[in-house]
């Protein structure tokens, strides 16, 4: 697995903020990937 990232510019006021993960591969199961990553999302008030 390779992981690469870099900081970009600061967001402007009022600009939508977001991040993106990109998976490159063959025969990836999109439904399973989306379900499993959604299950990892933090929710308001959650503690580690």
Steps between C-alpha positions, in 0.01 A plus 500: 500500500623848419398811685581848381374838606589863513358818644326731259393858544279629781126500433339835424215631716172340393673242279371142538755290688568138420756229458524220248640149506586346166526122457670371190458133423316239306175331594454706818167447673370856521197409712711329765762779505235770542315304770814426701636855481162647590500277811828670607366857491517691824176643634439805714560424865691177428802426714800286421 
